[in-house]
């Protein structure tokens, strides 16, 4: 079984911008920040898939890429799932261009459904995960996100990738299985 997901990667400049912002964050027990090299926007989480289904997953990503044109999305503000009173995930949300990002996620979902994969039952919210709370009371981090939200930035969405998540005691490591370019927005 391979633990896989479909995602949009961040540029090195976007990673650097968020890393500099994170330097101001408090170190708080019970908070695990996403490593800079692991920052991405998840379009679809597949979970464990049998190795013999990997080709079907790659083909679904390729077909989705052929159906979508490149675009830009602005990330702005801060949020938490389920909310700031009981945070388990801290994030920054898609603002301008969020409808394009939602449409891309729908295209990915449709192509995976056609390929025989299960539909995601949860409502997809366009966001970028920045940290996870292992405990429900992470007040310093919550105050930081509320008072000093991540900087706004524009992400150019020009390709999507199927990634494998390899879990270890040091945290997840992501391996790209395949990457496909979206159509040029100028075509």
N, CA, C and O of each residue as an XYZ file, in Angstrom:
748
protein
N       0.845     -1.193      0.000
C       0.000      0.000      0.000
C       0.884      1.249      0.000
O       1.913      1.315      0.673
N       0.445      2.219     -0.772
C       1.131      3.504     -0.802
C       0.147      4.571     -0.333
O      -0.981      4.646     -0.819
N       0.585      5.389      0.609
C      -0.234      6.466      1.143
C      -0.036      7.675      0.236
O       1.027      8.296      0.246
N      -1.074      8.012     -0.560
C      -0.914      9.027     -1.611
C      -1.922     10.168     -1.505
O      -2.963     10.059     -0.857
N      -1.564     11.270     -2.173
C      -2.456     12.422     -2.286
C      -2.089     13.218     -3.520
O      -0.987     13.090     -4.052
N      -3.030     14.048     -3.974
C      -2.814     14.928     -5.123
C      -2.666     16.346     -4.576
O      -3.438     16.775     -3.718
N      -1.665     17.065     -5.083
C      -1.391     18.380     -4.500
C      -0.814     19.357     -5.514
O      -0.385     18.990     -6.608
N      -0.826     20.625     -5.093
C      -0.149     21.717     -5.780
C       1.026     22.107     -4.894
O       0.856     22.359     -3.701
N       2.205     22.156     -5.476
C       3.404     22.529     -4.727
C       3.550     24.035     -4.636
O       3.014     24.772     -5.463
N       4.276     24.488     -3.630
C       4.594     25.908     -3.494
C       5.940     26.186     -4.150
O       6.782     25.295     -4.265
N       6.133     27.417     -4.575
C       7.437     27.813     -5.113
C       8.415     27.969     -3.954
O       8.007     28.063     -2.797
N       9.702     27.995     -4.270
C      10.707     28.183     -3.225
C      10.566     29.568     -2.589
O      10.824     29.724     -1.395
N      10.162     30.566     -3.361
C       9.960     31.912     -2.804
C       8.809     31.928     -1.803
O       8.904     32.572     -0.759
N       7.718     31.220     -2.118
C       6.584     31.138     -1.191
C       6.985     30.404      0.089
O       6.594     30.802      1.187
N       7.752     29.348     -0.054
C       8.227     28.589      1.120
C       9.096     29.480      2.010
O       8.977     29.460      3.235
N       9.970     30.259      1.370
C      10.861     31.153      2.111
C      10.065     32.231      2.847
O      10.352     32.536      4.005
N       9.072     32.804      2.181
C       8.223     33.822      2.797
C       7.539     33.268      4.047
O       7.535     33.921      5.091
N       6.965     32.080      3.948
C       6.270     31.470      5.095
C       7.253     31.041      6.184
O       6.918     31.093      7.367
N       8.450     30.621      5.804
C       9.468     30.244      6.798
C       9.904     31.452      7.616
O      10.075     31.354      8.832
N      10.086     32.604      6.944
C      10.468     33.832      7.676
C       9.358     34.251      8.642
O       9.637     34.672      9.765
N       8.101     34.137      8.206
C       6.972     34.468      9.089
C       6.940     33.526     10.285
O       6.706     33.963     11.412
N       7.170     32.260     10.053
C       7.117     31.259     11.130
C       8.178     31.503     12.205
O       7.981     31.113     13.356
N       9.287     32.133     11.856
C      10.342     32.421     12.835
C       9.822     33.262     13.994
O      10.386     33.235     15.088
N       8.740     34.014     13.754
C       8.154     34.860     14.801
C       7.210     34.083     15.715
O       6.794     34.589     16.757
N       6.873     32.852     15.325
C       5.888     32.056     16.077
C       6.482     31.521     17.373
O       7.674     31.222     17.440
N       5.650     31.404     18.399
C       6.130     30.828     19.662
C       6.355     29.322     19.493
O       5.671     28.659     18.714
N       7.320     28.806     20.236
C       7.506     27.346     20.289
C       6.600     26.861     21.409
O       6.768     27.240     22.569
N       5.659     26.037     21.057
C       4.686     25.575     22.044
C       4.558     24.059     21.976
O       4.423     23.480     20.898
N       4.601     23.436     23.129
C       4.439     21.988     23.210
C       3.059     21.627     22.642
O       2.066     22.305     22.907
N       3.024     20.553     21.863
C       1.757     20.118     21.302
C       1.456     20.675     19.931
O       0.398     20.393     19.370
N       2.394     21.487     19.359
C       2.206     22.046     18.021
C       3.304     21.510     17.121
O       4.488     21.605     17.446
N       2.904     20.945     15.986
C       3.853     20.431     14.998
C       3.691     21.266     13.734
O       2.657     21.203     13.070
N       4.706     22.039     13.407
C       4.681     22.869     12.211
C       5.025     22.017     10.998
O       5.846     21.104     11.084
N       4.397     22.317      9.874
C       4.704     21.621      8.627
C       6.083     22.110      8.169
O       6.339     23.312      8.092
N       6.954     21.158      7.872
C       8.289     21.511      7.393
C       8.166     22.279      6.076
O       7.292     21.990      5.259
N       9.038     23.247      5.882
C       8.985     24.099      4.697
C       8.933     23.288      3.405
O       8.152     23.606      2.509
N       9.754     22.246      3.300
C       9.793     21.459      2.063
C       8.524     20.638      1.849
O       8.296     20.133      0.750
N       7.691     20.497      2.890
C       6.451     19.727      2.786
C       5.211     20.589      2.558
O       4.109     20.053      2.445
N       5.364     21.901      2.489
C       4.205     22.773      2.286
C       3.599     22.539      0.908
O       4.311     22.519     -0.096
N       2.289     22.363      0.865
C       1.572     22.098     -0.379
C       0.082     22.339     -0.144
O      -0.364     22.459      0.997
N      -0.671     22.406     -1.219
C      -2.121     22.502     -1.152
C      -2.673     21.146     -1.595
O      -2.521     20.762     -2.755
N      -3.307     20.430     -0.685
C      -3.872     19.121     -1.017
C      -5.178     19.306     -1.785
O      -6.081     20.017     -1.344
N      -5.260     18.659     -2.931
C      -6.485     18.675     -3.733
C      -7.335     17.440     -3.447
O      -8.564     17.508     -3.468
N      -6.676     16.309     -3.180
C      -7.390     15.069     -2.855
C      -6.457     14.167     -2.080
O      -5.335     13.901     -2.513
N      -6.926     13.687     -0.916
C      -6.181     12.704     -0.132
C      -6.735     11.325     -0.467
O      -7.933     11.081     -0.325
N      -5.876     10.441     -0.906
C      -6.298      9.103     -1.302
C      -6.156      8.086     -0.177
O      -6.871      7.084     -0.149
N      -5.238      8.338      0.750
C      -4.960      7.336      1.779
C      -4.156      6.208      1.170
O      -3.459      6.405      0.174
N      -4.247      5.029      1.759
C      -3.495      3.887      1.268
C      -4.128      3.304      0.020
O      -5.306      2.945      0.015
N      -3.338      3.215     -1.035
C      -3.833      2.581     -2.258
C      -2.897      1.415     -2.592
O      -1.688      1.511     -2.384
N      -3.452      0.320     -3.108
C      -2.607     -0.804     -3.502
C      -1.650     -0.391     -4.623
O      -2.005      0.413     -5.485
N      -0.464     -0.934     -4.605
C       0.549     -0.576     -5.604
C       0.055     -0.803     -7.033
O       0.423     -0.060     -7.943
N      -0.776     -1.830     -7.231
C      -1.281     -2.102     -8.578
C      -2.277     -1.035     -9.050
O      -2.615     -1.011    -10.234
N      -2.753     -0.158     -8.171
C      -3.674      0.936     -8.544
C      -2.920      2.246     -8.789
O      -3.527      3.254     -9.149
N      -1.608      2.233     -8.594
C      -0.814      3.454     -8.752
C      -0.895      3.999    -10.181
O      -1.022      5.210    -10.361
N      -0.827      3.145    -11.190
C      -0.929      3.613    -12.573
C      -2.274      4.283    -12.839
O      -2.331      5.301    -13.529
N      -3.350      3.725    -12.304
C      -4.680      4.328    -12.479
C      -4.729      5.709    -11.819
O      -5.346      6.632    -12.350
N      -4.084      5.844    -10.669
C      -4.044      7.143     -9.984
C      -3.246      8.156    -10.797
O      -3.647      9.314    -10.917
N      -2.125      7.727    -11.351
C      -1.304      8.621    -12.171
C      -2.096      9.068    -13.402
O      -2.055     10.241    -13.773
N      -2.804      8.152    -14.026
C      -3.608      8.508    -15.200
C      -4.728      9.483    -14.839
O      -5.047     10.370    -15.632
N      -5.324      9.335    -13.664
C      -6.376     10.262    -13.227
C      -5.816     11.672    -13.055
O      -6.466     12.649    -13.424
N      -4.611     11.776    -12.496
C      -3.979     13.093    -12.331
C      -3.676     13.692    -13.701
O      -3.904     14.881    -13.923
N      -3.167     12.882    -14.613
C      -2.856     13.374    -15.953
C      -4.115     13.886    -16.667
O      -4.088     14.951    -17.284
N      -5.206     13.136    -16.585
C      -6.458     13.556    -17.215
C      -6.987     14.844    -16.592
O      -7.484     15.722    -17.298
N      -6.879     14.956    -15.271
C      -7.322     16.183    -14.598
C      -6.509     17.384    -15.072
O      -7.061     18.461    -15.298
N      -5.207     17.202    -15.222
C      -4.347     18.307    -15.669
C      -4.726     18.768    -17.075
O      -4.666     19.959    -17.380
N      -5.114     17.828    -17.924
C      -5.511     18.175    -19.289
C      -6.810     18.975    -19.334
O      -7.080     19.668    -20.315
N      -7.616     18.880    -18.275
C      -8.927     19.547    -18.230
C      -8.879     20.933    -17.593
O      -9.891     21.634    -17.575
N      -7.733     21.339    -17.075
C      -7.670     22.597    -16.322
C      -6.588     23.515    -16.881
O      -5.533     23.061    -17.325
N      -6.870     24.800    -16.851
C      -5.900     25.810    -17.275
C      -5.185     26.386    -16.059
O      -5.741     26.428    -14.962
N      -3.957     26.823    -16.263
C      -3.175     27.432    -15.192
C      -3.852     28.708    -14.691
O      -4.542     29.393    -15.446
N      -3.647     29.018    -13.416
C      -4.228     30.216    -12.810
C      -3.403     30.614    -11.592
O      -2.469     29.914    -11.199
N      -3.763     31.745    -11.008
C      -3.123     32.210     -9.772
C      -4.170     32.270     -8.678
O      -5.342     32.546     -8.933
N      -3.733     32.007     -7.460
C      -4.626     32.113     -6.310
C      -3.876     32.856     -5.199
O      -2.695     32.610     -4.949
N      -4.581     33.752     -4.555
C      -3.980     34.502     -3.442
C      -4.361     33.813     -2.142
O      -5.528     33.501     -1.910
N      -3.362     33.580     -1.297
C      -3.609     33.054      0.043
C      -3.538     34.217      1.021
O      -2.661     35.076      0.933
N      -4.488     34.225      1.961
C      -4.617     35.362      2.863
C      -5.274     34.927      4.168
O      -6.134     34.047      4.176
N      -4.865     35.545      5.259
C      -5.524     35.310      6.542
C      -5.139     33.993      7.187
O      -4.265     33.269      6.711
N      -5.824     33.707      8.291
C      -5.543     32.497      9.065
C      -6.846     31.881      9.528
O      -7.848     32.568      9.723
N      -6.808     30.592      9.697
C      -7.965     29.860     10.198
C      -7.514     28.607     10.919
O      -6.324     28.298     10.974
N      -8.476     27.892     11.468
C      -8.186     26.639     12.166
C      -9.352     25.684     11.974
O     -10.508     26.103     11.918
N      -9.043     24.410     11.874
C     -10.071     23.366     11.843
C     -10.082     22.694     13.202
O      -8.997     22.377     13.689
N     -11.205     22.446     13.860
C     -12.510     22.902     13.405
C     -12.721     24.403     13.639
O     -13.508     25.027     12.927
N     -12.033     24.992     14.624
C     -12.093     26.437     14.862
C     -10.967     26.797     15.826
O     -10.231     25.919     16.277
N     -10.828     28.098     16.147
C      -9.748     28.541     17.027
C      -9.967     28.141     18.489
O      -9.022     28.175     19.277
N     -11.195     27.763     18.869
C     -11.431     27.323     20.253
C     -10.880     25.919     20.498
O     -10.430     25.607     21.601
N     -10.919     25.069     19.456
C     -10.442     23.685     19.567
C      -9.606     23.334     18.331
O      -9.968     22.421     17.589
N      -8.510     24.032     18.101
C      -7.783     23.830     16.843
C      -7.081     22.473     16.773
O      -6.474     22.016     17.741
N      -7.183     21.846     15.608
C      -6.357     20.669     15.342
C      -5.431     20.953     14.160
O      -4.364     20.350     14.037
N      -5.851     21.884     13.285
C      -5.048     22.292     12.130
C      -5.118     23.812     12.011
O      -6.194     24.405     12.085
N      -3.950     24.434     11.825
C      -3.875     25.874     11.556
C      -3.532     26.054     10.080
O      -2.701     25.325      9.539
N      -4.182     27.035      9.423
C      -4.002     27.190      7.986
C      -4.132     28.633      7.540
O      -4.551     29.509      8.296
N      -3.756     28.853      6.278
C      -4.055     30.104      5.590
C      -4.969     29.727      4.426
O      -4.815     28.669      3.816
N      -5.911     30.602      4.131
C      -6.941     30.245      3.164
C      -6.774     30.894      1.804
O      -6.145     31.941      1.655
N      -7.359     30.234      0.823
C      -7.370     30.780     -0.533
C      -8.409     31.893     -0.593
O      -9.534     31.723     -0.122
N      -8.036     33.024     -1.169
C      -8.944     34.168     -1.316
C      -9.206     34.346     -2.817
O      -9.927     33.553     -3.422
N      -8.629     35.367     -3.399
C      -8.794     35.607     -4.832
C      -8.286     34.378     -5.605
O      -7.163     33.922     -5.389
N      -9.117     33.856     -6.497
C      -8.752     32.654     -7.244
C      -9.210     31.368     -6.582
O      -8.951     30.277     -7.089
N      -9.895     31.492     -5.444
C     -10.319     30.282     -4.721
C     -11.324     29.462     -5.529
O     -11.355     28.236     -5.420
N     -12.147     30.135     -6.342
C     -13.111     29.393     -7.164
C     -12.396     28.527     -8.201
O     -12.828     27.411     -8.492
N     -11.295     29.051     -8.759
C     -10.501     28.253     -9.697
C      -9.883     27.049     -8.985
O      -9.831     25.952     -9.540
N      -9.419     27.259     -7.764
C      -8.825     26.166     -6.993
C      -9.881     25.121     -6.638
O      -9.611     23.921     -6.693
N     -11.074     25.571     -6.276
C     -12.174     24.631     -5.992
C     -12.517     23.830     -7.238
O     -12.737     22.621     -7.166
N     -12.562     24.504     -8.375
C     -12.888     23.820     -9.631
C     -11.823     22.771     -9.961
O     -12.156     21.677    -10.415
N     -10.558     23.093     -9.740
C      -9.484     22.130     -9.978
C      -9.649     20.901     -9.073
O      -9.479     19.767     -9.520
N      -9.979     21.138     -7.809
C     -10.199     20.016     -6.882
C     -11.379     19.153     -7.338
O     -11.346     17.929     -7.211
N     -12.426     19.803     -7.873
C     -13.585     19.052     -8.391
C     -13.204     18.209     -9.608
O     -13.653     17.071     -9.748
N     -12.378     18.772    -10.480
C     -11.918     18.029    -11.659
C     -11.112     16.816    -11.225
O     -11.305     15.718    -11.747
N     -10.211     17.011    -10.274
C      -9.412     15.894     -9.745
C     -10.340     14.832     -9.152
O     -10.194     13.643     -9.435
N     -11.282     15.264     -8.339
C     -12.227     14.329     -7.712
C     -12.992     13.541     -8.775
O     -13.139     12.325     -8.653
N     -13.478     14.219     -9.812
C     -14.229     13.561    -10.889
C     -13.380     12.530    -11.625
O     -13.855     11.432    -11.916
N     -12.139     12.869    -11.925
C     -11.268     11.931    -12.648
C     -10.948     10.699    -11.795
O     -10.851      9.590    -12.320
N     -10.786     10.889    -10.489
C     -10.530      9.736     -9.623
C     -11.779      8.873     -9.472
O     -11.684      7.651     -9.360
N     -12.925      9.497     -9.470
C     -14.182      8.734     -9.413
C     -14.327      7.876    -10.680
O     -14.693      6.704    -10.602
N     -14.038      8.469    -11.845
C     -14.086      7.723    -13.108
C     -13.103      6.549    -13.099
O     -13.353      5.520    -13.727
N     -11.987      6.709    -12.386
C     -10.956      5.669    -12.335
C     -11.254      4.610    -11.266
O     -10.464      3.690    -11.056
N     -12.404      4.753    -10.595
C     -12.807      3.739     -9.629
C     -12.392      3.982     -8.195
O     -12.474      3.076     -7.365
N     -11.943      5.198     -7.888
C     -11.581      5.544     -6.515
C     -12.802      6.122     -5.808
O     -13.723      6.619     -6.457
N     -12.808      6.056     -4.484
C     -13.928      6.575     -3.701
C     -13.945      8.098     -3.716
O     -12.900      8.745     -3.781
N     -15.156      8.659     -3.654
C     -15.344     10.107     -3.549
C     -15.084     10.527     -2.099
O     -15.456      9.825     -1.158
N     -14.449     11.667     -1.942
C     -14.238     12.232     -0.615
C     -15.582     12.727     -0.094
O     -16.290     13.457     -0.788
N     -15.928     12.335      1.113
C     -17.224     12.711      1.686
C     -17.196     14.082      2.365
O     -18.216     14.769      2.433
N     -16.033     14.471      2.861
C     -15.940     15.767      3.532
C     -15.934     16.899      2.507
O     -15.480     16.728      1.376
N     -16.437     18.035      2.916
C     -16.419     19.222      2.053
C     -14.976     19.714      1.960
O     -14.297     19.875      2.975
N     -14.523     19.947      0.743
C     -13.149     20.412      0.535
C     -13.090     21.926      0.719
O     -13.857     22.666      0.104
N     -12.179     22.374      1.565
C     -11.990     23.802      1.835
C     -10.607     24.185      1.303
O      -9.610     23.594      1.718
N     -10.523     25.169      0.385
C      -9.223     25.542     -0.183
C      -8.330     26.226      0.859
O      -8.590     27.354      1.277
N      -7.281     25.521      1.262
C      -6.401     26.025      2.325
C      -5.010     25.428      2.188
O      -4.788     24.489      1.424
N      -4.093     25.986      2.934
C      -2.721     25.511      3.027
C      -2.440     25.255      4.501
O      -2.409     26.194      5.296
N      -2.237     23.997      4.873
C      -1.960     23.649      6.268
C      -0.568     24.130      6.648
O       0.402     23.882      5.933
N      -0.477     24.826      7.789
C       0.795     25.347      8.271
C       1.274     24.650      9.543
O       2.478     24.517      9.764
N       0.329     24.205     10.382
C       0.701     23.543     11.635
C      -0.455     22.665     12.100
O      -1.612     22.872     11.733
N      -0.101     21.675     12.923
C      -1.105     20.791     13.513
C      -0.962     20.852     15.028
O       0.144     20.901     15.565
N      -2.095     20.848     15.694
C      -2.097     20.851     17.162
C      -2.347     19.428     17.644
O      -3.349     18.810     17.283
N      -1.444     18.920     18.448
C      -1.605     17.576     19.000
C      -2.411     17.613     20.293
O      -2.869     16.581     20.783
N      -2.573     18.793     20.827
C      -3.354     19.002     22.042
C      -4.395     20.079     21.758
O      -4.196     20.917     20.879
N      -5.489     20.062     22.485
C      -6.552     21.033     22.213
C      -6.260     22.415     22.800
O      -6.889     23.395     22.399
N      -5.345     22.508     23.715
C      -5.059     23.804     24.348
C      -3.687     24.315     23.935
O      -2.697     24.116     24.638
N      -3.647     24.956     22.821
C      -2.409     25.549     22.313
C      -2.649     27.050     22.171
O      -2.725     27.595     21.070
N      -2.762     27.684     23.313
C      -3.188     29.092     23.343
C      -2.206     30.055     22.700
O      -2.613     30.984     22.003
N      -0.898     29.840     22.931
C       0.081     30.775     22.365
C       0.050     30.744     20.835
O       0.094     31.790     20.188
N      -0.024     29.557     20.271
C      -0.065     29.429     18.815
C      -1.366     30.002     18.263
O      -1.373     30.653     17.219
N      -2.465     29.755     18.969
C      -3.754     30.305     18.541
C      -3.688     31.827     18.538
O      -4.121     32.459     17.574
N      -3.157     32.423     19.595
C      -3.027     33.884     19.654
C      -2.130     34.401     18.531
O      -2.410     35.440     17.933
N      -1.055     33.672     18.251
C      -0.136     34.075     17.187
C      -0.872     34.115     15.846
O      -0.772     35.106     15.123
N      -1.607     33.061     15.505
C      -2.337     33.027     14.235
C      -3.403     34.117     14.166
O      -3.617     34.709     13.108
N      -4.067     34.382     15.276
C      -5.109     35.415     15.286
C      -4.519     36.823     15.192
O      -5.091     37.695     14.537
N      -3.371     37.046     15.848
C      -2.769     38.385     15.901
C      -1.803     38.659     14.751
O      -1.684     39.795     14.292
N      -1.115     37.614     14.288
C      -0.111     37.764     13.229
C      -0.343     36.718     12.140
O       0.434     35.772     12.008
N      -1.411     36.889     11.365
C      -1.697     35.888     10.328
C      -0.555     35.799      9.319
O       0.236     36.733      9.192
N      -0.468     34.693      8.610
C       0.583     34.551      7.596
C       0.494     35.664      6.563
O      -0.582     36.211      6.322
N       1.623     35.998      5.954
C       1.599     37.050      4.919
C       0.811     36.585      3.701
O       0.797     35.400      3.369
N       0.161     37.527      3.047
C      -0.526     37.228      1.787
C       0.518     36.872      0.725
O       1.611     37.438      0.705
N       0.176     35.943     -0.141
C       1.038     35.641     -1.276
C       0.200     35.036     -2.396
O      -0.859     34.457     -2.157
N       0.692     35.182     -3.614
C       0.038     34.593     -4.781
C       0.762     33.309     -5.152
O       1.989     33.285     -5.250
N       0.003     32.249     -5.356
C       0.546     30.966     -5.788
C       0.148     30.745     -7.236
O      -1.036     30.788     -7.570
N       1.120     30.511     -8.090
C       0.828     30.182     -9.484
C       0.567     28.684     -9.550
O       1.449     27.876     -9.260
N      -0.645     28.324     -9.931
C      -1.037     26.919    -10.034
C      -0.896     26.536    -11.505
O      -1.771     26.828    -12.320
N       0.213     25.882    -11.830
C       0.487     25.521    -13.225
C       0.719     24.025    -13.398
O       0.836     23.540    -14.523
N       0.785     23.286    -12.283
C       0.922     21.843    -12.364
C       0.355     21.193    -11.105
O       0.235     21.823    -10.055
N       0.012     19.922    -11.243
C      -0.467     19.136    -10.098
C       0.351     17.854    -10.049
O       0.868     17.388    -11.063
N       0.454     17.302     -8.861
C       1.298     16.123     -8.676
C       0.602     15.073     -7.826
O      -0.219     15.383     -6.963
N       0.953     13.825     -8.094
C       0.582     12.715     -7.216
C       1.802     12.453     -6.355
O       2.893     12.191     -6.863
N       1.609     12.525     -5.051
C       2.710     12.319     -4.119
C       2.424     11.131     -3.212
O       1.276     10.836     -2.880
N       3.494     10.463     -2.824
C       3.411      9.409     -1.819
C       3.943      9.981     -0.514
O       4.980     10.645     -0.498
N       3.240      9.725      0.572
C       3.660     10.169      1.895
C       4.245      8.972      2.636
O       3.543      8.006      2.937
N       5.540      9.054      2.925
C       6.222      7.997      3.677
C       6.379      8.506      5.103
O       7.076      9.491      5.347
N       5.725      7.828      6.042
C       5.746      8.261      7.436
C       6.935      7.649      8.168
O       7.297      6.493      7.949
N       7.532      8.457      9.046
C       8.632      7.985      9.893
C       8.565      8.723     11.218
O       7.751      9.630     11.393
N       9.421      8.334     12.143
C       9.440      9.004     13.453
C       9.870     10.464     13.319
O       9.543     11.283     14.178
N      10.600     10.798     12.252
C      11.035     12.176     12.020
C       9.950     13.011     11.351
O      10.103     14.223     11.202
N       8.857     12.372     10.947
C       7.778     13.077     10.262
C       7.624     12.554      8.849
O       8.380     11.680      8.426
N       6.648     13.080      8.107
C       6.413     12.583      6.755
C       7.475     13.059      5.767
O       8.039     14.145      5.901
N       7.723     12.226      4.792
C       8.603     12.565      3.670
C       7.777     12.315      2.416
O       7.171     11.252      2.279
N       7.743     13.287      1.492
C       6.918     13.174      0.300
C       7.766     12.838     -0.917
O       8.815     13.439     -1.149
N       7.290     11.865     -1.689
C       7.959     11.437     -2.910
C       7.005     11.692     -4.076
O       5.861     11.239     -4.057
N       7.472     12.411     -5.077
C       6.630     12.675     -6.249
C       6.573     11.423     -7.115
O       7.599     10.914     -7.564
N       5.367     10.942     -7.339
C       5.144      9.801     -8.237
C       4.993     10.283     -9.671
O       5.460      9.624    -10.600
N       4.348     11.422     -9.857
C       4.141     11.991    -11.189
C       3.700     13.439    -11.050
O       3.015     13.796    -10.091
N       4.093     14.272    -12.007
C       3.696     15.675    -12.063
C       3.238     15.991    -13.480
O       3.864     15.580    -14.457
N       2.130     16.732    -13.574
C       1.588     17.085    -14.883
C       1.267     18.574    -14.926
O       0.710     19.131    -13.980
N       1.629     19.206    -16.036
C       1.346     20.633    -16.225
C      -0.106     20.826    -16.611
O      -0.684     20.024    -17.344
N      -0.689     21.910    -16.103
C      -2.011     22.325    -16.537
C      -1.857     23.018    -17.896
O      -0.754     23.410    -18.276
N      -2.953     23.163    -18.612
C      -2.911     23.878    -19.884
C      -2.488     25.319    -19.626
O      -2.739     25.864    -18.551
N      -1.859     25.921    -20.597
C      -1.500     27.324    -20.493
C      -2.788     28.141    -20.429
O      -3.735     27.859    -21.163
N      -2.832     29.145    -19.564
C      -4.024     29.976    -19.454
C      -4.165     30.896    -20.660
O      -5.193     31.555    -20.814
N      -3.151     30.949    -21.514
C      -3.170     31.823    -22.678
C      -3.542     31.090    -23.961
O      -3.605     31.696    -25.031
N      -3.790     29.786    -23.853
C      -4.100     28.998    -25.058
C      -5.486     29.271    -25.560
O      -5.905     28.692    -26.562
